[in-house]
Amino acid sequence: MGVRKSARNLTSGEKAAFVAAVKRLKAQTTGRNYDWFVTTHMTYFASVGGIQYAHRSPSFLPWHRQYLIEFERALQAFDATVSIPYWDWTVDRSITGAPFTADLMGGNGSGGNGPVTTGPFAGSANWRITASASSSTSLRRAMGSNTLPTAAQVTSVLGISAYDAAPWNSSATSGMRNRMEGWQTPNLHNSAHVWVGGHMGQQDSPNDPVFWLHHCNIDRLWSQWQTRWGFDSSRYLPAAGTPGVVDLNETMQPWTGVTPATVLDHRNTYTYA
Ligand SMILES: [Cu+2]
């Protein structure tokens, strides 16, 4: 079972292993390769068949949990020691600190919204973007245009006992999920996408490998919320009969046999250090 660690605590060997596995998945030309993950995120960015799976809906958290599990399994097929690290942006708040170092994610883009110039993903020769919402073939970042969420803001969101609330979308004014996703103050998940900028601000955001570290942290915060309020199925809403969203026992596309209920308890698959 994998243990997901903070990016700031990875050894240089663990950083190199993670980067190498990501690059091997990117180089894979068939099957569920890196670009499959990017295009899947683009497809499910909006509603599919009238259902909001990945965003602006209760299944934001379980959909991305399954998405990260699949990505992590794909990396582990190359190197069984690899787990996705998390970026705790309440602690690591600098453009030049972890995880934006030359031995992991690399740093900022040049100019306003330009190509990343340092690290393993700098320039299209090292990391060519092919499945994209824009024409750039180089990874772009424009970091620091807003303020990252604080530890106090995280604490406030984790203290909300209700998982989600009607109308079950980006307009929900109560419940934990919409604050965690970021359409209600304090806008946790969305704020960090905006703070990195560039590709991270677009629907093809998984083109930036820091996407996985950010979503790993969001999943970790959900796990902390579950540790406090419960991992059982009563801690997901809505339960049944809700149009346009994924109820507790409804399938989450593009997977088969995967529902919010099947991913609620992750503790036999991975844990957080
Ligand atoms: Cu995201």
Boltz pocket constraint, residues with backbone or C-beta under 6 A from the ligand:
constraints:
  - pocket:
      binder: B
      contacts: [[A, 189], [A, 193], [A, 205], [A, 215]]
      max_distance: 6.0
